[in-house]
Amino acid sequence: MTIWTILLITSGLAFLVLLGYVVYGVKAELIETLDDLKADVDESVAHEEILDQPME
C-alpha cells in the first residue's frame, strides 16, 4: 500500500510541475506577442499618413 501511495504522490507532483512549466511558457509567449502588437501599433501611429491613402 505504501508503494502505491508514494507512486501517487510522485505522479501528482510531476503533473503539477509539468502544469506549472506549461503555464509559465504560455504566459511568456503571450507577453512576447503583446509586446510585438504594441510595437506594431506604435509603428502604425507613427506612419498614419501612409494608412490614410487609398489602395491602388
Contact map, one row per residue, 1 for C-alpha under 8 A:
11111000000000000000000000000000000000000000000000000000
11111100000000000000000000000000000000000000000000000000
11111110000000000000000000000000000000000000000000000000
11111111000000000000000000000000000000000000000000000000
11111111100000000000000000000000000000000000000000000000
01111111110000000000000000000000000000000000000000000000
00111111111000000000000000000000000000000000000000000000
00011111111100000000000000000000000000000000000000000000
00001111111110000000000000000000000000000000000000000000
00000111111111000000000000000000000000000000000000000000
00000011111111100000000000000000000000000000000000000000
00000001111111110000000000000000000000000000000000000000
00000000111111111000000000000000000000000000000000000000
00000000011111111100000000000000000000000000000000000000
00000000001111111110000000000000000000000000000000000000
00000000000111111111000000000000000000000000000000000000
00000000000011111111100000000000000000000000000000000000
00000000000001111111110000000000000000000000000000000000
00000000000000111111111000000000000000000000000000000000
00000000000000011111111100000000000000000000000000000000
00000000000000001111111110000000000000000000000000000000
00000000000000000111111111000000000000000000000000000000
00000000000000000011111111100000000000000000000000000000
00000000000000000001111111110000000000000000000000000000
00000000000000000000111111111000000000000000000000000000
00000000000000000000011111111100000000000000000000000000
00000000000000000000001111111110000000000000000000000000
00000000000000000000000111111111000000000000000000000000
00000000000000000000000011111111100000000000000000000000
00000000000000000000000001111111110000000000000000000000
00000000000000000000000000111111111000000000000000000000
00000000000000000000000000011111111100000000000000000000
00000000000000000000000000001111111110000000000000000000
00000000000000000000000000000111111111000000000000000000
00000000000000000000000000000011111111100000000000000000
00000000000000000000000000000001111111110000000000000000
00000000000000000000000000000000111111111000000000000000
00000000000000000000000000000000011111111100000000000000
00000000000000000000000000000000001111111110000000000000
00000000000000000000000000000000000111111111000000000000
00000000000000000000000000000000000011111111100000000000
00000000000000000000000000000000000001111111110000000000
00000000000000000000000000000000000000111111111000000000
00000000000000000000000000000000000000011111111100100000
00000000000000000000000000000000000000001111111100000000
00000000000000000000000000000000000000000111111100000000
00000000000000000000000000000000000000000011111111100000
00000000000000000000000000000000000000000001111111110000
00000000000000000000000000000000000000000000001111111000
00000000000000000000000000000000000000000000001111111000
00000000000000000000000000000000000000000001001111111100
00000000000000000000000000000000000000000000000111111100
00000000000000000000000000000000000000000000000011111110
00000000000000000000000000000000000000000000000000111111
00000000000000000000000000000000000000000000000000001111
00000000000000000000000000000000000000000000000000000111
